[in-house]
Amino acid sequence: LDNGMFGSDFLVGTSGTPQGHGSIAGDVHNAGHLVSSIGADVLGLQVSGNYVQDASGTLDALIGRGLLVGGSAALDGTLNVLGVRPGYTASARETILHAGAGVSGTFATLTSTGNFLDAVVEYDPDDVFLDISRLDVSATAQAMGLTAASQSGAVRVEDAFRALDAGAQATAAPSFLEAAGALQRTEGTAAAERSLSS
């Protein structure tokens, strides 16, 4: 979708994966994948009407660019986090969906927050949040069964993260914070192994 869609309701079938930016003027019924934001989009998609997600549906969301729904949102299915905002995260609460007329139901599944981040989905009457906190890098590397070299690297990274948590973040170079955030968002054992052994 380029600059949205006007004039009718929108049905995302089980094999559909619409993405883009702008506003969808009607209601959205998602039984497939709806990508709420792509690339450098500041706002992502907006739904002027209601948003309904079936058990087979997936909302693919970028943290920091939540789906805005003018009407109500009835949720089920999967919330798939495509990415977490750039930079280091000790802990954060990010809005991933706001519905002006309220939220009902919950996502049944949360996927993809990264190897070294933990996330919990929280709800209030109009919003869906993702509460994100960092995991101990050393303990996570050990639990993943990474090599001795990677576990040694994980200890050094954990020491650096603890310094950031204790206040060093205010004086750290932006490039270091960006690299720390990229490490937190790595997905899969192979990526963690490459990142920590280098």
Secondary structure, 3 states (H helix, E strand, C coil): CECCECCCCEEECCCCCCCCEEEECCCEEECCEEECCCCCCCCCEEECCCEEECCCCEEEEECCECEEECCCEEECCEEEEEECCCCCCCEEEEEEEEECCCEEECCCEEECCCCCEEEEEEECCCEEEEEEEECCHHHHHHHHCCCHHHHHHHHHHHHHHHHHHCCHHHCCCHHHHHHHHHHHCCCCHHHHHHHHHC
